[in-house]
Amino acid sequence: MPAITSLLSVPLKPCAEEAIYNSLLMAEEVDGHRGKAHALPIDKVKALLSQ
C-alpha cells in the first residue's frame, strides 16, 4: 500500500498546493457575529513565498 500512496501523492502535490494558495488568496474580508475576518494581504504573502 505505501507504494500506491507515494505514486498517487506525486501528481497531486502541485494541485494541492495550488488549491491552498487559491483559497488563501481569493478570500475576501467578511463581517460575522464574532467580528471581522480580514483577507490576507496578497503582496505580503507573495513576498514571504518568494524568500
C-alpha positions as CSV (number, residue, x, y, z in Angstrom):
1,M,0.0,0.0,0.0
2,P,2.8,2.6,0.7
3,A,3.9,2.3,-3.0
4,I,0.4,3.2,-4.2
5,T,0.2,6.1,-1.7
6,S,3.5,7.6,-2.9
7,L,2.6,7.0,-6.5
8,L,-0.7,9.0,-6.1
9,S,0.8,11.8,-4.0
10,V,3.4,12.9,-6.5
11,P,1.0,14.2,-9.2
12,L,-1.5,15.6,-6.6
13,K,1.1,17.7,-4.7
14,P,1.1,20.6,-7.2
15,C,-2.7,20.5,-7.3
16,A,-3.0,20.6,-3.6
17,E,-0.5,23.5,-3.3
18,E,-2.4,25.5,-5.9
19,A,-5.7,24.8,-4.1
20,I,-4.3,26.1,-0.8
21,Y,-2.9,29.2,-2.4
22,N,-6.1,29.9,-4.2
23,S,-8.2,29.5,-1.1
24,L,-5.9,31.8,0.9
25,L,-5.5,34.5,-1.7
26,M,-9.1,34.6,-3.0
27,A,-10.6,35.1,0.4
28,E,-12.4,38.4,1.0
29,E,-12.9,40.4,4.1
30,V,-16.1,39.4,5.9
31,D,-18.1,40.5,8.9
32,G,-19.7,38.0,11.2
33,H,-21.3,37.8,14.6
34,R,-17.9,37.3,16.2
35,G,-16.3,40.3,14.4
36,K,-14.4,41.0,11.2
37,A,-12.2,38.4,9.4
38,H,-9.6,40.2,7.2
39,A,-8.4,39.0,3.9
40,L,-4.6,38.2,3.6
41,P,-2.6,41.0,2.0
42,I,-1.5,39.4,-1.3
43,D,1.6,41.4,-1.7
44,K,3.0,40.4,1.7
45,V,2.1,36.7,1.0
46,K,4.0,36.8,-2.3
47,A,7.0,38.4,-0.6
48,L,7.0,35.6,2.0
49,L,6.7,32.9,-0.6
50,S,9.5,34.2,-2.7
51,Q,12.0,34.0,0.1
